[in-house]
């Protein structure tokens, strides 16, 4: 049979997690102001990050934390600017190219796979020129 819970027990042992919309004894305003202050700092970081790779990493981090909806306008503006410069915006490495490709695709931008394939092709060509084809293949015996 379930035990009857007294109201005084609830007040003495509050749950560890409460809904942000349910203020705890007037502290809701303090938390709301702190959240707004932190959002403002994040907006400043997003807007002042001049490097496209740094902007993409910030967007990725905010989305992975589940906070991207708070910065929807800033994210869309940054991604639109990056998308409009995709022809001239060579990020220079596979990580940056993959991150740009994924974020733009996730936000509905048409990014052809050709840009990704071009990067891989140029990386392979650089590898082939650095190492002759005989050194890339090593036969350890076998036949």
Secondary structure, 3 states (H helix, E strand, C coil): CCCCCCHHHHHHCCCCCCCCCCCCCCCHHHHHHHHHHHHHHHHHHHHHCCCHHHHHHHHHHHHHCCCHHHHHHHHHHHHHHHHHCCCCCCCCCHHHHHHHHHHHHHCCCCCCHHHHHHHHHHHHHHHHHHCCHHHHCCCCCCC
